[in-house]
Amino acid sequence: MSASLKYIGHIKSSYEAIEDCPNNIDLKGPICQLVLDDEFQKGLSGLEIGQVILILYWFDNTDRNELVVPSDGDGEPIGTFALRSPNRPNPIVAATLPIISIQNGVVSVRGLDCLNGTPLLDIKPAIMLENTGEKR
């Protein structure tokens, strides 16, 4: 089985080196731009400033075989699926952030955790569910 992905653009961020990137998204972080390729810009129609969107992006140059890493705290190993680590079998990353602006095929958000030039996979309206605190 295989899959095929088509990048719809790229992300402009202030981070040029992995060691500069934060470990997670930050609502107070720097402004980042989702720059869509010309052929996909019409797809932004209907999005609005302030709307929360789900952003899917691709971490390039990662270790796709690493499944367990030592924790920062007690050294106990943690599985990659319990982390936002870029090292995973499929380095697809997701962030849910509000739109700051939309202009000329560029959507601005604040606080992504990726390098400048990171490939953009998709943008979707976020579905926000109320957390009832119940465990299943």
Contacts in CASP RR format, 6 or more apart in sequence:
PFRMAT RR
TARGET T0000
AUTHOR 0000-0000-0000
METHOD contacts of the structure
MODEL  1
MSASLKYIGHIKSSYEAIEDCPNNIDLKGPICQLVLDDEFQKGLSGLEIG
QVILILYWFDNTDRNELVVPSDGDGEPIGTFALRSPNRPNPIVAATLPII
SIQNGVVSVRGLDCLNGTPLLDIKPAIMLENTGEKR
5 58 0 8 1.000
5 121 0 8 1.000
7 37 0 8 1.000
7 58 0 8 1.000
7 119 0 8 1.000
7 120 0 8 1.000
7 121 0 8 1.000
8 36 0 8 1.000
8 37 0 8 1.000
8 40 0 8 1.000
8 120 0 8 1.000
8 121 0 8 1.000
8 122 0 8 1.000
8 123 0 8 1.000
9 34 0 8 1.000
9 35 0 8 1.000
9 36 0 8 1.000
9 37 0 8 1.000
9 40 0 8 1.000
9 119 0 8 1.000
9 120 0 8 1.000
10 35 0 8 1.000
10 117 0 8 1.000
10 118 0 8 1.000
10 119 0 8 1.000
10 120 0 8 1.000
11 32 0 8 1.000
11 33 0 8 1.000
11 34 0 8 1.000
11 35 0 8 1.000
11 57 0 8 1.000
11 112 0 8 1.000
11 114 0 8 1.000
11 116 0 8 1.000
11 117 0 8 1.000
11 118 0 8 1.000
11 119 0 8 1.000
11 120 0 8 1.000
12 32 0 8 1.000
12 33 0 8 1.000
12 35 0 8 1.000
12 116 0 8 1.000
12 117 0 8 1.000
13 30 0 8 1.000
13 32 0 8 1.000
13 33 0 8 1.000
13 112 0 8 1.000
13 114 0 8 1.000
13 115 0 8 1.000
13 116 0 8 1.000
13 117 0 8 1.000
13 118 0 8 1.000
14 30 0 8 1.000
14 32 0 8 1.000
14 116 0 8 1.000
15 21 0 8 1.000
15 114 0 8 1.000
15 115 0 8 1.000
15 116 0 8 1.000
16 115 0 8 1.000
16 116 0 8 1.000
17 115 0 8 1.000
18 86 0 8 1.000
18 115 0 8 1.000
21 113 0 8 1.000
21 114 0 8 1.000
21 115 0 8 1.000
22 29 0 8 1.000
22 111 0 8 1.000
22 113 0 8 1.000
23 84 0 8 1.000
23 113 0 8 1.000
24 84 0 8 1.000
24 113 0 8 1.000
25 95 0 8 1.000
25 96 0 8 1.000
25 97 0 8 1.000
25 111 0 8 1.000
25 112 0 8 1.000
25 113 0 8 1.000
26 110 0 8 1.000
26 111 0 8 1.000
26 113 0 8 1.000
27 97 0 8 1.000
27 110 0 8 1.000
27 111 0 8 1.000
28 110 0 8 1.000
28 111 0 8 1.000
29 110 0 8 1.000
29 111 0 8 1.000
30 110 0 8 1.000
30 111 0 8 1.000
31 100 0 8 1.000
31 108 0 8 1.000
31 109 0 8 1.000
31 110 0 8 1.000
31 111 0 8 1.000
32 108 0 8 1.000
32 109 0 8 1.000
32 110 0 8 1.000
32 111 0 8 1.000
32 112 0 8 1.000
32 114 0 8 1.000
33 106 0 8 1.000
33 107 0 8 1.000
33 108 0 8 1.000
34 55 0 8 1.000
34 106 0 8 1.000
34 107 0 8 1.000
34 108 0 8 1.000
34 109 0 8 1.000
34 120 0 8 1.000
34 123 0 8 1.000
35 105 0 8 1.000
35 106 0 8 1.000
35 120 0 8 1.000
36 43 0 8 1.000
36 44 0 8 1.000
36 105 0 8 1.000
36 106 0 8 1.000
36 107 0 8 1.000
36 120 0 8 1.000
41 105 0 8 1.000
44 102 0 8 1.000
44 105 0 8 1.000
44 107 0 8 1.000
44 123 0 8 1.000
47 53 0 8 1.000
47 99 0 8 1.000
47 102 0 8 1.000
47 107 0 8 1.000
47 123 0 8 1.000
47 125 0 8 1.000
48 99 0 8 1.000
48 102 0 8 1.000
49 99 0 8 1.000
49 100 0 8 1.000
49 101 0 8 1.000
49 102 0 8 1.000
50 98 0 8 1.000
50 99 0 8 1.000
50 100 0 8 1.000
51 98 0 8 1.000
51 99 0 8 1.000
51 125 0 8 1.000
52 96 0 8 1.000
52 97 0 8 1.000
52 98 0 8 1.000
52 99 0 8 1.000
52 125 0 8 1.000
52 126 0 8 1.000
52 128 0 8 1.000
53 96 0 8 1.000
53 97 0 8 1.000
53 98 0 8 1.000
53 99 0 8 1.000
53 107 0 8 1.000
53 109 0 8 1.000
53 123 0 8 1.000
53 124 0 8 1.000
53 125 0 8 1.000
53 126 0 8 1.000
54 94 0 8 1.000
54 95 0 8 1.000
54 96 0 8 1.000
54 122 0 8 1.000
54 123 0 8 1.000
54 124 0 8 1.000
54 125 0 8 1.000
54 126 0 8 1.000
54 127 0 8 1.000
55 94 0 8 1.000
55 95 0 8 1.000
55 96 0 8 1.000
55 97 0 8 1.000
55 109 0 8 1.000
55 112 0 8 1.000
55 120 0 8 1.000
55 122 0 8 1.000
55 123 0 8 1.000
56 92 0 8 1.000
56 93 0 8 1.000
56 94 0 8 1.000
56 120 0 8 1.000
56 121 0 8 1.000
56 122 0 8 1.000
56 123 0 8 1.000
56 124 0 8 1.000
57 92 0 8 1.000
57 93 0 8 1.000
57 95 0 8 1.000
57 112 0 8 1.000
57 114 0 8 1.000
57 118 0 8 1.000
57 119 0 8 1.000
57 120 0 8 1.000
57 121 0 8 1.000
58 91 0 8 1.000
58 92 0 8 1.000
58 93 0 8 1.000
58 118 0 8 1.000
58 119 0 8 1.000
58 120 0 8 1.000
58 121 0 8 1.000
59 86 0 8 1.000
59 91 0 8 1.000
59 92 0 8 1.000
59 93 0 8 1.000
59 114 0 8 1.000
59 118 0 8 1.000
60 91 0 8 1.000
60 115 0 8 1.000
60 118 0 8 1.000
60 119 0 8 1.000
62 86 0 8 1.000
62 87 0 8 1.000
62 88 0 8 1.000
62 91 0 8 1.000
63 87 0 8 1.000
64 87 0 8 1.000
64 88 0 8 1.000
64 89 0 8 1.000
64 90 0 8 1.000
64 91 0 8 1.000
65 89 0 8 1.000
66 80 0 8 1.000
66 85 0 8 1.000
66 87 0 8 1.000
66 88 0 8 1.000
67 79 0 8 1.000
67 80 0 8 1.000
67 89 0 8 1.000
68 77 0 8 1.000
68 78 0 8 1.000
68 79 0 8 1.000
68 80 0 8 1.000
69 77 0 8 1.000
69 78 0 8 1.000
69 79 0 8 1.000
69 80 0 8 1.000
69 83 0 8 1.000
69 85 0 8 1.000
69 87 0 8 1.000
70 76 0 8 1.000
70 77 0 8 1.000
70 78 0 8 1.000
71 77 0 8 1.000
71 78 0 8 1.000
80 87 0 8 1.000
80 88 0 8 1.000
80 89 0 8 1.000
81 88 0 8 1.000
84 93 0 8 1.000
84 113 0 8 1.000
86 93 0 8 1.000
92 121 0 8 1.000
93 113 0 8 1.000
93 114 0 8 1.000
95 109 0 8 1.000
95 112 0 8 1.000
95 113 0 8 1.000
96 126 0 8 1.000
97 109 0 8 1.000
97 110 0 8 1.000
97 111 0 8 1.000
97 112 0 8 1.000
98 109 0 8 1.000
98 110 0 8 1.000
99 107 0 8 1.000
99 108 0 8 1.000
99 109 0 8 1.000
100 108 0 8 1.000
100 109 0 8 1.000
100 110 0 8 1.000
101 107 0 8 1.000
101 108 0 8 1.000
102 108 0 8 1.000
107 123 0 8 1.000
112 118 0 8 1.000
END
